[in-house]
Amino acid sequence: MKRIITISFLLLFSNILFAQIQNPVEWTATSKKIADKTYEVHITATIDRGWHIYSQTTPDGGPIPTSITFTKNPLVIVQGKAKEVGKLEQHHEPLFGVDVKQFSNTVDFVQLVKLKAPVKTSVNVAVEFMVCNDKQCLPPSTRKLSVAL
């Protein structure tokens, strides 16, 4: 009887270990003052080996492109679109039937923001992204970040 209970416990425990949620991308946000009332907000993705995320400019019909949305702040003006700094990889993806643009290892999305007045504040950011490897794609995810200016 002890043997059956022990085996049952080990099987249950092993299922719990394999059911862990995969999280192959770690996100961080920082700011850098570049002029009076002007900042660069850096939203950096560190991607596990073998995985990749997609560019903001990935074409329609393909995987979900990364999108960055700033929550409205009456003290902040978001200027233009975030710049992608990293090694852009492009290739034809037969699964989607389009040429995809992706990043592996790391990518830094740099957004220029300007304060309306010389005050301390913060910006909240939502990053929607899709992460894939050679065998699978995980469902699109959203990460919320906050950074002080």
N, C-alpha and C positions, 0 to 999 in steps of 0.2 A: 504494500500500500504506500509506503514512504517513497518507493521508487516511482510509482505512478504520479504522485504529487510533485516530486522533484522534476520529473520530465515535463509535466504540464506547466510548472512554473518556468522552467527554462524556455519552453516554446513560447509562452506568453511574453516573457522578457525579451526574447530575440525579435518578436514581431514589433514590440515597442521601439527597439533600436532602429529597425529598418523603416519605421514609419516617421522618422524625423523629417521635418520640413527642410527642403533644400533652400538655401539662401546664398547663391553664388556671387552676389554683388553687395558690396558695402559702400554706403554713401556718406560723404562728409560735406559740410558747407563752411566756408570761411570768407572773410572779406578783407580787402586791401584798399587802403585810402590811396588814391592816385593824384588827387587834386583837391582844392577846397570844395567841400560838399560833394565830391565825386568818388565813387567806390567801384571796385570790381568785386562782384560776388562770384566765388569759385565753388562750383558744385562738382565734386570729384567722385567718380565711380571707380572702385578698385574691384576688378573682376577676377574670380578664381580661374586658374589655368584650365584651358579647354572650353571655356564659356565665352560668350560675346553678347554685347547689346547693340542695338541699332541706332544709326544716326538719326538726327531730326529730319534729314532730307531723304530718308528711305521712301521710294515711290509707292503710290497706291497699289493695292493688290498684293503687296508683300507683307512682311511681318509688321507688327506695331512699331512705329518710330518712337524714339524717346521724345517726350514733350515736357517742357518746363513751364510751370504756371506760378506766377507770383501773386500772392493774396494782396488785394488792394490795400495800400497804406497811404493815407492822405498826406504824409510827409515825404513820400518817395515817388520819384518818376523813374520808371523802368525804360531804358533807352534801347530800342532795337531788339534784335533777337540774340540769344546766347550764341557765342562763338564756341566751336568745338576744337579743343586742343588735344591732339593725340594722333596715333597712327591709324589713319582711315584705311580700311580694307574694303575692296570692292570685288564682287564676283557674282556670276549668274547662279541663282539658287533655283534648281529644278523644282523643288517642292512648292515654291511660290510662283515660279514662272517669270521672275523679274530679276534685274540686277540689284543686289542689296548692297547697302553701305553699313559697315559694322566696325566696332571697336573691340579689341581684346586687351587683357591686362589692366589698362587704365585709360581713362579719358576725363578731361577737365572741361566742363561747360562754364564759360566765363561770360557773365552778364554785367553790363555797365548800368549802374544806377546813380541817380543824383538826388541829393536831399534838397527840399524846397527851402529849408532854413538850417542853420548850423546847430542841430540838436542831436541827441543820442536817441536812436530808435533801433528797431530790428525789422527784418523782412522774413516772411514765412513763404516757403517754396514747396510746391508739390511736384514730384518727378514721377511721371508715368513711363514705364519701360517694359520691354520684353527681353528675356534672356534665353539663349539657346546654346546647345552644344551640338556635336555631330550626331547625336542620337535622339535628342528630345528638345522641346521648347516648353518652358514653364508658362503658365497663364500670365498675362500682363499684371504688373504690380504697381502700386503707388507708394512712394515714400515721402513723408512730410519732414521737412527740415526747417530750422530757424537759424538765422545768423544776425549777430549784432553789427550795427554800423556806427 
